[in-house]
Amino acid sequence: MSHDCAACPLPSYTQFASPELVGPIVYEGHDRADDPAWRESGAATLDDYARWCGHLCGLTCFRMALGPAAPSLFELRDGALKFGAYTEDAEGEIRGLVYAPFAEYAREVHGVGATVHRHLSVDEVIGLLDEGRTVMASVHFEIRRPQRPAPGRGGHLVLLTARTPDGRLHFHNPSGIDAATRTAALAPEHFEPFFAGRGVSMY
């Protein structure tokens, strides 16, 4: 994995309000409620922030795709909820991002074209990037440590933004633990083992 800012005109954001706490939160059990920057997320309360921030990788991707003038993360969350892009079961477990209602939300509220891809190959991702689309792709969160064998596919969303001149896939990771993993590039064959073969393209 390598860092290549020339291919990343879009901003890089993390789903947790304090970027330096991503590593401690995801690997060391750091309490999400102990985030001094939580208000920057737009959450109304600390409890709301702590409960939701771990589920907002997809909307963090969308916020990056919208560019520097994007609404706050929790403003996007509130809007997406109205379209059913997240659901809660009887036990209060949060489910989502649900692609189809999210795509409707993106189109109706933000004027962003969004196409759901339930079956998507890496070659098709490359084609979409070459058309000028960004692609929210379902990957395993351990894509931030690609030197290790992929432990699975899917469960986390990253925003693919472009192909680099040497053919690598450039992406922004909402749960990257440092600058090099928040804005990164991987060769297609190194990206593929983490990729679940589905996502949403935006244009």
N, C-alpha and C positions, 0 to 999 in steps of 0.2 A: 504494500500500500504506500502511496506517496501523496504529498500535498501539492496541489497545482492551482494556485489562485487565479491564473489566467483564464481558467475554464469556469470560474464561479462568480459571475456578476451578481447573482442573487445573494441576499444576506444569509448568514449562518446563525441559526437559533437552536437552543436546546429546550427540551420539554420541561426541564427543571429550571427554575428561575435563576439559580446560581450555577453557571457552567462548571465552576471548580468543584461543586458538590456532586456532579454526575457520577464520577468514579466511586466516591464513598457511598452514595445511595445504592448504586447497582451492585457493588461488590463487597461492601463492608457493613451493610445493614444500617447505614446512617438514616435517621428518622427524617422522612420527607417534611414533617411539620417543623423541623429545625432548619428552615431555609430563610435566612434574613432578608432575602430579596423577593419573598413570595408576592408582595403587593404588585411588583412589576409585571406579574402574569395577568393582571386584571381580575383576579379572583376577588370575590366580595369578602370572603373570610378565610382565615388560615385553615380551618377544617375542610372547607371546600377545595382549597388548593391541594392539601395533603392527600385527600381522597382521590382526586382526579388526575393529578399531574403525571402519574405513571401510565395513564391510558391515552395520553394526548400526543403520541408520536405522529399520528396521521395529520392532525390539525396543525402541529408544528411544521410538518412538511408543507401543508397548504399555506401557512403563514409565510414561509420562505418563498414559495412560488408567487405569492401576491406582491412580494417586494417590500422595500423599506416603509411604504405607507400603509402596510397591512394593519388591521385592527389588532388589539391585544389577543393573546391566546384564549383567554376565557370569554372574551366577546365572541370569538369564533365558536367556542364550545357552546355557548348559549344559543347561537344561531343554528348550529348543526343539530342540537337537541330538538329544536322545533320541527325539523324535517325527519326526525327518527334515525339520525345517523349514529346514535348510541341508544342502547336500551339497558334497562336494569331488571334483573329477575326478582323473584319473590324474596330472596335473601339479600337483595341490594347489590348483587354483583354486577359490575359495569361490563357491558358487551359492546364491542365496536372497535374500530370504525366500521360501519356497515356501508359498503361501497355505493350501492345504488342511491339511497337517500342522500349520501354525501355528495354524489355527482349532481343530483337535483339541486341541492343547496348551493353548490359552487356556481351552477348555471343561473339559478333564479335570483340569488342575492348578490353575487359578486360578478356576474357576467363572464365567468370563466368557463370555456368549453371543457367538458370532462367526459371521458369515455371509460366505462368499466370493462376490464379485460379479465375474464374468469380463467382463461387459459392463455398463457403468454410465454413464449420462449425468449431466451436471451437474444437470439437473432432478431426477433420481432421488437424487442425493447430497443435494440440498436436502430432499427428502421424508424421507430417513433422518435427517437432522439434526433435522427438525421432529418426528420420532417420539421424539427424545431419545437417539438413538444417536450414538456417535462413529464417524468413518469414517477408516480408514487408506487414503489415496489415492495411487496411483502418479502421480508428476509428474516433470517434468524438474527437476534440481537448481537450474537457473538461475531458478526461481520466486522465489528471493531477490532477483532484480534484474528485477522484472516491467515496469519502464519500458523494457526492451530487448525486441526481438522474441524470441519463444520459439524456441530453437534445436532443439527436439525435444519429444517427449512421453515420460514414463516414465523409469524407471531409479532413482528415488529415492522415498521414502515420507514423507509428512507426515500429521499427525493433525488432521483437521477436527473441531472441537468444537461449533460452533453457528453460527447465523446472527445477525448483528448486527441491531439494530432497523432499520437502513436497507437490509438485505437482502444485505450482503456475507458472504462465507464466511470464518469465523474459523478459523485453523489455527495449529498449533505445528510449527515446522520444526526437526528435529534437527540440521541443518547450517546454521542461520541464523548469520550472521556478526556480528550485533549484536542488541540487544534488540528493535529494530523489525522485524527479519526472523525472529527466533525465535518471536515471538508477533505474528501479523499478520492482516490481513483484506484480501481482494480482492473486487471485484465479480465475479459469476459469469462475465461475458464476458471478464474479464481473467485469471481462473483457467483457463478452458477451454483456451486454446492450449497450456498446459503439461501438461494432464491426459491420461493414457493411456486413460481409460475403464474402469478396473478398480480393485479394492481389496477391503477387508474392513471390514464394519461390525460394531461391538461394542456390547453392551448388557448 
